[in-house]
Amino acid sequence: MADDWGALCDAQEAALVAKVSGVKIDNKDSGQTSGAPPPVTNTSSNAVPAAAGGDAALASSSVNNTPAPATSTGEGDQGDEDKAISKEDESILRKILRSKLVTTKADLEVLRKDPNSPLFSVKSFEALNLKKELLKGLYDMGFNAPSKIQETALPSLLADPPCNMIAQSQSGTGKTAAFVLTMLSRVDASKHYPQCLCLAPTYELAIQIGHVTEQMAKHMTELHIKYAVKGNRIERGQKISEQIIIGTPGTLMDWAMKYKFFDLRKIKVFVLDEADVMIATQGHQDQSLRIQKGLSQNCQMLLFSATYDADVIEFAQAVIPNDPVTIRLRREEESLDNIRQYYIECDNIEDKFKALSNIYGTISIGQSMVFCHTRKNAAWLAEKMIKDGHVVGLLSGDLQIEQRAAIIKRFRDGKEKVLITTNVSARGIDVEMVTVVVNFDLPVTPNGKPDCETYLHRIGRTGRFGKSGIAINFVDGERSRNNLRYIEKHFGRNITKLDAEDMDEIEKIGT
Ligand SMILES: Nc1ncnc2c1ncn2[C@@H]1O[C@H](COP(=O)(O)OP(=O)(O)OP(=O)(O)O)[C@@H](O)[C@H]1O
């Protein structure tokens, strides 16, 4: 049965990859979930729009002859405005794109509530007295030493008696590996009933956690995982024999409470991952709390989150009782320190395009991202740029996750020097080589106000890692001029005027 699921999953993934015309997606994890059911979301809906195929750079013919959009700023053109990417999608996109641990200089903050258990940190996995086969699994994955959050979290996570924990650190810093290691350390694989429960907000995220668990447990031959996700059915009256269940709150609640496929009181480790994403979905908080209420007093309860704002804190404190150890690894702040900011006055959208052409014709740019307000603007601009001989990628919100990942990967790999995009790319995409960010349209909130936060995220794509970057803003009309002034005042940094016709001046900014 499990193999059928796996085969079906592989077949669907293959079909999906084929849909992304000509683009090879390098997701090293794909095809490894032996017990996983077929994907149910993100794969079959939404036909790929012609102008935004998997490979805009090679698809100049598929970018139709789009007439210039009537308004350029999107101020009166909210219809096809691209919303920022959803939290679930952002999270899975990061995972698909991630190739290694994200290291950070930020300090770790530990809020210790239980004074009886000393807190220490480890510099090696050997120091943790792990099962032999688990240590082997870690080394096979290329993990030589614990990451920053793992150094501090693991000794507490693995201590006896077990303690509850709330841990927050940005995506990619090693949280998943930390709690998977905890589950695998505590599970008794010789016993054939569920002992560890892991809640994830979506099907895809559950499968990702499963991949990591399977890899790490490679040498624990008796260990099996069950995926509690939509589409994975169990006959009534049956009992689950797998030792670890990973799934979404709704299905897990049904399995535990309605169908009684397993006994919640026998769960030794309960993990709630991506709490910040979880609370964004209606119903997940209540379902998670109901599951948690069915656990025994001795169960170790853990919560992980990439962010820690008031909503997450409230949820975390409700779902993780008994004075949990709280660990926070702050995210390094995005700053405008290394970024020189300019603006160019334009009359209309054609004028903006001319200004952009002048910039590309005058200064040599490593890689650049151009942000538009609407998909329509982005598609129109991509077509003009391609006709003008530029190799550009186009990324907008009407694409499926895998297609977005493929386009971002191409850009990261330097296959395109210019990425034309909308708010879907404002966050989360780290491309080290971006030297210029162009706000073809300034970011505005849904009610038309200047959006300073998005501005920071957009131009924060450049000037990273101590390098200096350039941000160029196009303004056309009174409203966008006012918005620019607002942004300038908000950040207290000068945005210098640039004359798009004055090549000497443009040349100077590139030096
Ligand atoms: N100790 C380690 N040594 C080397 N690589 C590691 C280590 N721990 C984790 N990694 C790798 O780093 C990447 C990020 O780790 P992980 O997925 O655990 O981070 P995360 O904080 O859970 O991210 P997210 O919030 O997106 O779930 C993965 O590719 C993982 O394989």
The ligand as an SDF file (V2000), in Angstrom:
LIG
                    3D

 31 33  0  0  0  0  0  0  0  0999 V2000
   23.7480   20.8910   11.9540 N   0  0  0  0  0  0  0  0  0  0  0  0
   23.6090   21.0480   10.6570 C   0  0  0  0  0  0  0  0  0  0  0  0
   24.6880   20.9910    9.8300 N   0  0  0  0  0  0  0  0  0  0  0  0
   24.5560   21.1560    8.4880 C   0  0  0  0  0  0  0  0  0  0  0  0
   23.3770   21.3930    7.8730 N   0  0  0  0  0  0  0  0  0  0  0  0
   22.2760   21.4690    8.6420 C   0  0  0  0  0  0  0  0  0  0  0  0
   22.3200   21.3010   10.0590 C   0  0  0  0  0  0  0  0  0  0  0  0
   21.0680   21.4280   10.5340 N   0  0  0  0  0  0  0  0  0  0  0  0
   20.2700   21.6620    9.4770 C   0  0  0  0  0  0  0  0  0  0  0  0
   20.9940   21.6820    8.3410 N   0  0  0  0  0  0  0  0  0  0  0  0
   20.5080   21.9450    6.9650 C   0  0  0  0  0  0  0  0  0  0  0  0
   20.1960   23.3230    6.9080 O   0  0  0  0  0  0  0  0  0  0  0  0
   18.9960   23.5380    6.1940 C   0  0  0  0  0  0  0  0  0  0  0  0
   17.9750   24.2110    7.1000 C   0  0  0  0  0  0  0  0  0  0  0  0
   17.6700   23.3890    8.1890 O   0  0  0  0  0  0  0  0  0  0  0  0
   16.1790   23.2040    8.7180 P   0  0  0  0  0  0  0  0  0  0  0  0
   15.2570   22.8570    7.6140 O   0  0  0  0  0  0  0  0  0  0  0  0
   16.2390   22.2760    9.8910 O   0  0  0  0  0  0  0  0  0  0  0  0
   15.8850   24.7130    9.1660 O   0  0  0  0  0  0  0  0  0  0  0  0
   14.5410   25.3050    9.7650 P   0  0  0  0  0  0  0  0  0  0  0  0
   14.9660   26.3420   10.7470 O   0  0  0  0  0  0  0  0  0  0  0  0
   13.6880   24.2010   10.2590 O   0  0  0  0  0  0  0  0  0  0  0  0
   13.8520   26.0000    8.5500 O   0  0  0  0  0  0  0  0  0  0  0  0
   12.2610   26.2910    8.4050 P   0  0  0  0  0  0  0  0  0  0  0  0
   11.9070   27.3530    9.4000 O   0  0  0  0  0  0  0  0  0  0  0  0
   12.1330   26.7480    6.9910 O   0  0  0  0  0  0  0  0  0  0  0  0
   11.5600   25.0020    8.6900 O   0  0  0  0  0  0  0  0  0  0  0  0
   18.5480   22.1860    5.6880 C   0  0  0  0  0  0  0  0  0  0  0  0
   19.0260   22.0440    4.3600 O   0  0  0  0  0  0  0  0  0  0  0  0
   19.2260   21.2110    6.6300 C   0  0  0  0  0  0  0  0  0  0  0  0
   19.4820   19.9910    5.9850 O   0  0  0  0  0  0  0  0  0  0  0  0
  1  2  1  0
  2  3  1  0
  2  7  2  0
  3  4  2  0
  4  5  1  0
  5  6  2  0
  6  7  1  0
  6 10  1  0
  7  8  1  0
  8  9  2  0
  9 10  1  0
 10 11  1  0
 11 12  1  0
 11 30  1  0
 12 13  1  0
 13 14  1  0
 13 28  1  0
 14 15  1  0
 15 16  1  0
 16 17  2  0
 16 18  1  0
 16 19  1  0
 19 20  1  0
 20 21  2  0
 20 22  1  0
 20 23  1  0
 23 24  1  0
 24 25  2  0
 24 26  1  0
 24 27  1  0
 28 29  1  0
 28 30  1  0
 30 31  1  0
M  END
$$$$
